[in-house]
C-alpha cells in the first residue's frame, strides 16, 4: 500500500513543479546595464589582439627575370626571389585547360613552367601543356581505366629536369615526359595525393592524405622509403606539400604535425605540432596544414587554416615564435618581413624575426546580397600572396587581381580576371600566368 500511495502522489508533485515553472515565466526579465557587444565580434579578424597597423620601411630584394617556376612558390624551398614584372598589367592571351570548377570538382593546381612550356591541371585529371604564346602543345587524361572522368578531383603539378610530376585524387603519382605528355611511370600510393610534390637530387617527396610521407625514385617511381604519421580525421583538398633544403625535408601532415627528416633515409630529426585555432569557428576542428612549409635563412614558416602560424628553427625544431593568425597558402618572405594570406581574410605583413603584425589589408569575405527577391550569398576565396614587380599580389575568385604596397599595405591597383582565380598566380619571364575557375589559363604582361 505504501508503494502504491507514493506512485499516486507523483503526478501531484509534477503538477506543482510545473505551476512554479509557469509562474517564473511571468517574472520580468532583469536587463543589465552596460554596452551590448556582438559575442562573435573580432573572432574572424582578431582585431582585439592586433596592434595599430603602421607603414614600416622595407628593403626589397632586386627583381629577377626568372625563366622557370617549378614548384609551389617557385622552388623546392617554397620561396623564390622577387620576380620581375612591369605594372599595370594588360591581358595577352587566354587558353582553355579543360574542365573548370563545378559543385563537385575544383581546380587546385597552380601552373608550373619550365623549358618554355606552361603545364596545367584541370578540375578533373586533364594535364595540358601550352607554349608561352598560348598554343596548345599536348593534353593527356590521367583518369584510370577502372574509373570514370570526374570520379575524383584535385591534384598538383611539379616539373624538375626532364619530368613533369602529377598528383591526382585517384591516389597515384605520375611522371610524364614534358615534351610529349607520354607516361614514363606511375606509382599507386593507396590514398589520394592532392597536395604538391617536391623534387630534389633525383628523389620525389610527397604526403598522401592518409598521413604517410613518401620518397620515390625520380627515374622509375620505385619507393625508396616511407614513414607513417597520424591519420587525420579531415583534410583540405589540395593541401600542403613538403619543402626541401640543406639535406632535410619538412613534411606537413593533415593531423597538424610537422616532421623534419633526413632526405636520404627518412630518419626523423624533429617533430612538432601546429595546433590551436580561433574560438567559435567550426573549421578550427580541421587540423590540416594549409600554409605549406617555407624554408628561408635556416627557418621554417608553416601555418594552418584555423588561426596559427609558427616559425621553427630548421635544424633543431625549436619554436621561435607563434602568431595568432592562420595561413591559407605559403607565406612569402622578403626584406625581413613575411607576407601572409590569413585565415581571417586579410593580407598581412609580419615581422619575420618575431611574428609581430606590421599591417593588415582586409579582403572581401562573406557577401550577402539580394537578387531577384532571393537572398544570395558568396564566400570569396583568395590566392597568394606573390611579391612581384615591387607589389604584393593577391588573386581572388571575385574576378580581381589586387596589388598592394609592401611598405604600407595600401591597395595600389587592380586587374580584372574573367572567371575569377582558381589558384595562385605565377610570374615567369616578365609575365603573370593564372588559372581561372572557368578552366582558362590567362597570361598578363
Secondary structure, 3 states (H helix, E strand, C coil): CHHHHHHHHHHHHHHHHHHHHHHHHCCCCCCCCCCCCCCCCCCCCCCCCCCCCCCCCCCCCCCECCCCECCHHHCCCCCCCCECCCCCCCEEEEEECCCCCCCCCCCCCCCEEECCEEEEECCCCEEEEEECCCCEEEEEECCCCCCCCCCCCCEEEEEECCEEEEEECCCEEEEECCCCCCEEEEEECCCCCCCCCEEECCEEEEEECCCEEEEEECCCCCEEEEEECCCCCCCCCCCCCCEEECCEEEEECCCCEEEEEECCCCCEEEEEECCCCCCCCHHHHCCCEEEEEEEECCEEEEEECCCCEEEEECCCCCEEEEECCCCCCCCEEECCEEEEECCCCEEEEEECCCCCEEEEEECCCEEEEEECCEEEEEECCEEEEEEECCEEEEEECCCEEEEEECCCCCEEEEEECCCCECCCCEEECCEEEEEECCCEEEEEC
